[in-house]
Amino acid sequence: MLRPASRRANRRNAPASGPQSYGPDFYQPGGDKPDAGYPPDDGYGPDDGYGPDDGYGPDDGYGPDDGLLTAGRGGPGRDPGRRRDPGHRRRGRGRIRRFFRLRTVRVILALIVVFFVWVAFSVGQALTAPGGGSTSARLAEWARDHYLGPVVTFGEWISYNPPKTGGKPGFSLAAPSGEVPTRVYKNRQGFVPDIPSKLASPAGTALPGEGVWRVLETVKGYPAVFGTFLRPSAVYSSYVAGIVSMDQRLVRFQLRPGAEDPGPGHWKAATWLPPGTRTGLLATFNGGFKLDSAGGGFYLNGASKGALVNGAASVVYYRNGTVTIGSWGSEVRMTPDVVGVRQNLKLLVDHGKIPATVNQNVLANWGATLGGGYYVWRSGLGITSGGRIIFAYGPALDAKELASVLRRAGAVEALQLDINPEWMSYDYYKAGNTPYDPTPHALLPTQQGSIYRYYQVYSRDFTVVYAR
């Protein structure tokens, strides 16, 4: 940039132009008077724009009060139209680069990257592992397995919808034609069919078909598996529980491990129902809680996961295909005939009675339900005084109502199995023209999950019911 004096000299040597002309006396000694064209305050003097107040001095926009250092901060001299000083930006970038060059910062960033890579890998394994279950259920299970149970419970709590009051079921409770059992069966070597009696509805006046048993499966011409529907509550009258009664003289039971719970082991049993093992298949139903929450252990064919706990409610599977239910260590115990034991919480029904405290400390005693709500999907298993096995499940059940439904169906000993909709299932199988590959049917039409869940590797333990 030219100095001011040089600019003044250039202007004096410049030829005349425009409407103004400069006479010969312009550069005379007196030509620099105020009316000569270049007065003392002509823009190049002390007050000429290049002096202390000329725009290039301390207050000229490039000094400490130039608006570039204070732009955006509301200081004096702020000029929104001017760009920020490039040097200021370079200094800022330099500080950021120096920050990320610090060894401590690099170590922390590396640990964060490793953590997120591990989380992504672990979640990916959980989502792609065989065993059934929706994406949301798998994510919830992964979180609970990695000490994030309170987070899952909180999320379920804010999304929990209590059951609606009143109303009627969205499907018919009447048995299809031909499924209502008759009272006349052929007498074969003294065998007398055990046909359960109709159940009264806890909701009051029964709907058509409510509490009436239908035949789901027959064995050797006799009714072996019965099913019916009940509304467990007069308040939440639109919700229906499914109930099954199985005659152990005609059916046999097998305990199966889950691929994830109890997980790998020397179980000598498949985690699903592969082809070749489906002939004679009558039914399947879900097992109990994950073992880290069940308050007991799992035993099958000499192998075990967790310890069998005295006092825990237990389903015991025997070598002859029968099962019984009771409190471990007192009513049931290990014998040479025992091939399987599935423990889960405490008894819901004990010697025909429901504990008075059954609805106290629900979360601690009967599971972390969706949102901590009492009324959720629940399932349970019981045994009658005559040895029939009772399975019950349904939505909008609290622990006491589940116990009441099981006892109403005749159970004198009963325990809760699993809870929440993703894990509920009772499927019965119709052989049709392919007895080696029967077709599954859900007892409750509101049941969630695939009816083919056990035709592939499954994550949780379950029970298989075969014809004798």
C-alpha positions in Angstrom: 0.0 0.0 0.0 1.3 3.5 -0.9 2.2 5.9 1.8 0.0 9.0 2.1 2.7 11.3 0.9 3.2 9.3 -2.3 -0.5 9.4 -3.0 -0.5 13.2 -2.6 2.4 13.5 -5.1 0.6 11.2 -7.6 -2.5 13.3 -7.4 -0.5 16.6 -7.9 1.2 15.1 -11.0 -2.0 13.7 -12.5 -3.3 15.4 -15.7 -6.5 17.4 -15.5 -9.6 15.5 -16.1 -13.3 15.9 -15.9 -15.0 19.2 -15.7 -12.3 20.6 -13.4 -9.1 22.0 -14.8 -6.0 23.1 -13.0 -4.4 26.3 -13.9 -0.7 27.1 -14.1 -0.9 28.8 -10.7 -2.2 25.7 -9.1 1.2 24.7 -7.8 2.3 28.2 -6.9 3.3 29.0 -3.4 -0.1 30.3 -2.7 -1.9 27.5 -4.5 -2.2 25.5 -1.3 -4.7 27.8 0.3 -8.1 26.6 1.3 -9.7 27.2 -2.1 -6.9 25.7 -4.1 -8.3 22.2 -4.3 -6.1 20.6 -1.7 -6.9 22.3 1.6 -5.2 21.2 4.8 -8.3 19.0 5.6 -8.4 17.6 2.0 -8.4 14.0 3.1 -4.7 13.6 3.2 -3.8 15.9 6.1 -4.0 15.2 9.8 -7.8 14.9 9.4 -7.7 13.4 6.0 -8.8 9.9 6.6 -5.3 8.4 7.0 -4.5 10.1 10.3 -5.3 8.9 13.8 -9.0 8.9 12.8 -8.6 7.9 9.2 -9.9 4.3 9.3 -6.4 2.8 9.4 -5.3 4.0 12.8 -6.1 2.5 16.2 -9.8 2.9 15.6 -9.7 2.1 11.9 -11.3 -1.3 12.0 -8.0 -3.2 12.2 -6.9 -2.2 15.6 -8.0 -3.5 19.0 -11.4 -2.0 18.6 -11.9 -2.8 15.0 -15.0 -5.0 15.3 -13.2 -8.1 14.0 -12.1 -9.3 17.4 -15.4 -8.3 19.0 -17.7 -9.3 16.3 -20.5 -11.5 17.5 -19.8 -10.4 21.1 -21.6 -7.1 21.1 -18.5 -5.0 21.8 -17.9 -1.5 20.4 -16.9 -1.2 16.8 -18.9 -4.3 15.9 -19.4 -4.5 12.1 -21.5 -7.5 11.0 -20.6 -6.9 7.4 -16.9 -7.6 8.0 -15.5 -11.1 8.0 -13.7 -12.6 11.0 -10.0 -12.3 11.1 -8.5 -15.4 9.3 -5.7 -15.4 11.9 -8.2 -15.8 14.7 -9.7 -18.8 13.0 -6.3 -20.3 12.5 -5.5 -19.9 16.1 -8.8 -21.6 17.1 -8.1 -24.5 14.8 -4.6 -24.8 16.2 -5.9 -25.0 19.8 -8.3 -27.8 18.7 -5.4 -29.8 17.0 -3.2 -29.4 20.1 -6.1 -30.6 22.3 -6.5 -33.8 20.3 -2.8 -34.4 20.2 -2.8 -34.8 24.0 -2.0 -38.4 25.0 -4.8 -38.6 27.6 -7.4 -37.4 25.1 -6.3 -39.9 22.5 -6.5 -42.8 25.1 -10.0 -41.7 26.1 -11.1 -41.5 22.5 -9.6 -44.9 21.8 -11.5 -46.4 24.7 -14.8 -44.9 23.6 -14.3 -46.3 20.1 -13.5 -49.7 21.5 -16.6 -49.6 23.8 -19.0 -48.7 20.9 -17.5 -51.4 18.7 -18.0 -53.9 21.4 -21.6 -52.8 22.0 -22.4 -52.9 18.3 -20.9 -56.4 18.0 -22.7 -57.7 21.2 -26.1 -56.2 20.1 -25.6 -57.6 16.6 -25.0 -61.1 18.0 -28.1 -60.8 20.2 -30.3 -59.7 17.2 -29.0 -62.4 14.9 -28.8 -65.3 17.3 -31.3 -68.2 16.6 -34.1 -68.6 19.0 -37.1 -66.5 18.1 -38.3 -63.3 19.7 -39.0 -59.8 18.2 -36.3 -57.2 17.9 -37.6 -55.2 20.8 -37.7 -58.4 23.0 -34.1 -59.3 22.0 -32.9 -55.8 22.8 -34.6 -55.9 26.2 -33.1 -59.3 26.9 -29.6 -58.0 25.9 -30.0 -55.0 28.1 -31.1 -57.0 31.1 -28.2 -59.4 30.6 -25.8 -56.4 30.6 -26.9 -54.8 33.9 -29.3 -52.4 32.2 -32.4 -54.0 33.7 -33.5 -50.7 35.5 -33.3 -48.9 32.2 -35.5 -51.5 30.5 -38.0 -51.4 33.4 -38.2 -47.6 33.3 -38.8 -47.7 29.5 -41.5 -50.3 30.0 -43.0 -48.3 32.9 -43.5 -45.1 30.8 -45.0 -47.1 27.9 -47.2 -49.4 30.1 -50.9 -49.2 29.3 -53.2 -50.6 32.1 -56.0 -52.9 30.9 -59.3 -51.3 30.0 -62.3 -51.8 32.1 -65.5 -53.4 30.9 -66.3 -54.6 27.4 -66.5 -58.0 25.8 -63.9 -60.3 24.2 -63.0 -59.7 20.6 -63.5 -63.4 19.6 -66.1 -66.1 20.3 -65.6 -68.4 23.3 -67.9 -71.1 21.9 -66.3 -74.4 20.9 -66.4 -75.3 17.2 -68.8 -78.1 16.2 -67.5 -81.5 17.0 -65.0 -80.4 19.7 -67.3 -80.7 22.7 -66.7 -84.1 24.4 -69.4 -86.7 24.7 -70.0 -88.7 27.7 -70.0 -92.0 25.9 -66.7 -93.7 25.0 -65.8 -97.3 24.4 -64.6 -99.2 27.4 -61.2 -100.6 26.5 -59.8 -102.8 29.3 -61.4 -100.8 32.0 -60.1 -97.4 30.8 -62.5 -94.6 31.8 -61.9 -91.2 30.2 -61.5 -88.3 32.7 -63.7 -85.5 31.4 -63.3 -82.3 33.4 -66.4 -80.4 34.5 -67.6 -77.1 33.1 -66.0 -74.1 34.9 -67.9 -71.1 36.3 -66.9 -67.7 35.0 -65.2 -65.4 37.5 -66.7 -62.5 35.5 -70.3 -63.4 36.3 -72.8 -64.6 33.8 -71.0 -66.8 31.4 -70.8 -66.0 27.7 -71.7 -68.7 25.2 -69.1 -71.4 25.4 -67.2 -69.9 28.4 -65.9 -72.5 30.7 -67.0 -75.4 28.4 -64.2 -77.8 27.7 -63.5 -78.7 24.1 -61.4 -81.6 22.9 -58.1 -80.4 21.4 -56.3 -83.8 21.1 -57.3 -87.5 21.2 -55.1 -90.5 21.8 -56.3 -94.0 20.9 -59.8 -92.6 20.4 -60.0 -91.0 23.9 -59.9 -87.3 24.7 -56.4 -86.5 26.0 -56.1 -82.7 25.9 -59.0 -80.3 26.7 -59.1 -76.6 26.3 -61.5 -73.8 27.4 -61.7 -70.0 27.8 -62.5 -67.9 30.9 -62.7 -64.2 31.7 -60.7 -64.0 34.9 -62.1 -60.7 36.0 -65.4 -58.9 36.3 -63.6 -55.6 36.0 -61.5 -56.3 33.0 -64.2 -58.4 31.3 -62.9 -58.1 27.7 -59.8 -60.2 28.5 -59.7 -63.9 28.1 -57.5 -66.6 29.6 -56.8 -69.9 27.9 -56.9 -73.1 30.1 -55.7 -76.6 29.2 -56.3 -79.9 31.0 -54.1 -82.9 30.0 -54.6 -86.5 31.0 -51.2 -88.0 32.0 -52.5 -91.6 31.3 -52.6 -90.6 27.6 -49.8 -88.1 27.2 -46.1 -87.9 28.2 -44.0 -84.9 28.9 -40.4 -83.9 27.9 -38.4 -80.9 29.1 -36.3 -79.2 26.4 -33.5 -76.7 27.0 -33.3 -73.3 25.3 -30.3 -72.3 23.1 -29.7 -69.3 25.4 -31.3 -70.3 28.6 -30.1 -72.5 30.1 -27.8 -72.4 27.1 -25.2 -74.9 25.9 -24.7 -78.0 27.9 -24.7 -81.8 27.9 -28.5 -81.9 28.0 -28.9 -84.8 25.6 -32.0 -83.0 24.2 -32.5 -80.7 21.2 -33.4 -77.0 21.6 -36.1 -77.4 19.1 -38.3 -80.0 17.4 -36.3 -81.2 14.4 -37.9 -83.2 11.6 -38.1 -86.9 12.6 -39.2 -86.0 16.2 -42.7 -84.7 15.5 -44.7 -87.9 15.1 -47.1 -88.2 17.9 -46.6 -84.5 18.9 -49.7 -83.1 20.7 -48.7 -79.8 22.3 -45.9 -77.4 23.4 -45.9 -74.7 26.1 -43.4 -72.2 27.4 -41.1 -72.6 30.4 -40.3 -70.2 33.2 -38.2 -67.1 33.9 -34.6 -66.8 32.8 -32.6 -68.8 35.3 -30.8 -65.7 36.8 -34.3 -64.5 37.8 -36.1 -67.8 38.5 -34.8 -68.3 42.1 -33.8 -71.8 41.3 -32.1 -74.2 38.9 -32.5 -76.4 35.8 -31.7 -80.1 35.6 -31.9 -82.4 32.6 -30.4 -85.8 31.9 -27.7 -85.5 34.5 -26.6 -81.9 33.6 -27.6 -78.8 35.4 -27.5 -75.0 35.3 -27.6 -73.4 38.7 -28.3 -75.1 41.9 -31.7 -76.7 42.8 -33.0 -74.6 45.6 -34.9 -76.0 48.6 -38.3 -74.5 48.9 -38.5 -73.4 45.2 -41.6 -74.2 43.2 -40.5 -77.1 40.9 -41.9 -79.0 37.9 -40.3 -82.5 38.1 -40.1 -84.7 34.9 -39.9 -88.5 35.4 -38.4 -91.2 33.2 -41.9 -92.6 32.5 -43.1 -89.3 30.9 -45.1 -88.1 33.8 -44.6 -84.8 35.8 -45.5 -83.5 39.2 -45.3 -80.1 40.9 -44.4 -79.2 44.4 -41.9 -77.5 46.7 -38.4 -78.8 46.2 -36.9 -80.7 49.2 -40.3 -81.3 50.9 -43.0 -82.3 48.4 -40.6 -83.3 45.6 -36.9 -84.3 45.6 -34.2 -86.0 43.5 -34.7 -89.7 42.8 -33.2 -92.1 40.2 -36.4 -91.7 38.2 -36.1 -88.0 37.8 -34.8 -86.9 34.4 -35.6 -83.2 34.6 -36.4 -80.4 37.0 -37.5 -76.8 36.2 -37.7 -74.5 39.2 -39.4 -71.1 39.1 -40.1 -68.8 42.1 -42.5 -70.0 44.9 -45.8 -71.9 44.7 -48.9 -70.0 43.6 -51.1 -72.7 44.9 -50.0 -75.0 47.8 -52.2 -77.8 49.1 -55.2 -76.3 47.3 -54.7 -72.8 48.9 -53.5 -69.5 47.5 -51.1 -67.7 49.8 -52.6 -64.6 51.4 -49.6 -62.6 50.4 -49.7 -63.6 46.7 -50.3 -60.0 45.5 -47.7 -58.4 47.8 -44.3 -57.5 46.6 -45.3 -58.5 43.1 -42.1 -57.3 41.4 -39.9 -59.1 43.9 -42.0 -62.3 44.1 -43.6 -62.7 40.6 -41.3 -60.9 38.2 -40.3 -57.5 36.8 -43.4 -57.0 34.7 -44.0 -54.5 31.9 -43.9 -51.1 33.6 -44.2 -52.8 37.0 -47.9 -53.3 36.3 -49.7 -56.1 38.1 -51.9 -56.9 35.1 -49.8 -58.4 32.3 -49.5 -61.6 30.3 -48.8 -64.5 32.7 -48.7 -68.3 32.5 -48.8 -71.0 35.0 -48.8 -74.8 35.5 -50.6 -76.9 38.0 -51.6 -80.5 38.9 -54.9 -81.8 40.2 -55.4 -84.3 43.0 -56.1 -86.9 40.3 -52.9 -86.2 38.4 -54.2 -84.0 35.5 -51.8 -81.3 34.4 -53.3 -77.8 34.1 -51.8 -75.0 32.0 -53.2 -71.5 32.0 -52.2 -68.2 30.4 -53.6 -64.9 29.2 -53.3 -61.1 29.2 -54.3 -58.7 32.0 -53.6 -61.2 34.8 -52.2 -60.4 38.2 -50.6 -63.1 40.3 -53.7 -63.8 42.3 -56.0 -64.1 39.3 -53.6 -66.5 37.7 -53.6 -68.6 40.9 -57.4 -68.4 41.0 -57.8 -69.6 37.4 -55.4 -72.6 38.0 -57.3 -73.6 41.2 -60.7 -73.1 39.5 -59.5 -75.7 36.9 -58.7 -78.1 39.7 -55.0 -77.5 40.6 -53.9 -78.2 44.1 -50.3 -77.4 43.5 -49.3 -74.7 41.0 -46.5 -72.3 40.0 -46.1 -69.4 37.8 -44.1 -69.9 34.6 -43.0 -67.0 32.4 -44.6 -63.5 32.0 -45.0 -60.8 29.4 -46.5 -61.4 25.9 -43.4 -62.4 23.9 -42.8 -65.6 25.8 -46.4 -66.9 26.2 -47.4 -69.9 24.1 -49.6 -72.9 24.1 -49.7 -74.6 20.8 -51.5 -77.9 19.9 -50.8 -79.8 16.8 -53.0 -81.5 14.2 -51.6 -84.3 12.3 -53.9 -84.3 9.3 -52.4 -86.1 6.3 -48.8 -85.6 7.6 -48.5 -87.2 11.0 -44.7 -86.8 10.8 -45.1 -83.0 10.5 -48.3 -81.8 12.3 -49.6 -78.3 11.9 -49.5 -76.1 15.1 -52.5 -74.1 16.3 -52.5 -71.4 19.0 -55.0 -71.9 21.8 -55.5 -68.2 22.3 -56.0 -66.2 19.1 -54.4 -63.2 21.0 -51.2 -65.1 21.6 -48.1 -63.4 20.2 -45.2 -64.9 18.4 -45.0 -67.5 15.7 -46.9 -70.8 16.2 -43.8 -72.4 14.5 -41.4 -71.1 17.1 -40.4 -74.6 18.3 -39.9 -75.8 14.7 -36.6 -73.9 14.8 -33.9 -73.4 17.4 -35.5 -71.6 20.3 -33.9 -69.4 23.0 -35.9 -70.5 26.1 -36.7 -73.8 27.6 -40.1 -75.4 26.9 -42.1 -78.5 27.4 -43.2 -81.0 24.7 -46.3 -83.1 25.0 -46.4 -86.4 23.1 -49.1 -89.1 22.8 -48.3 -92.3 24.8 
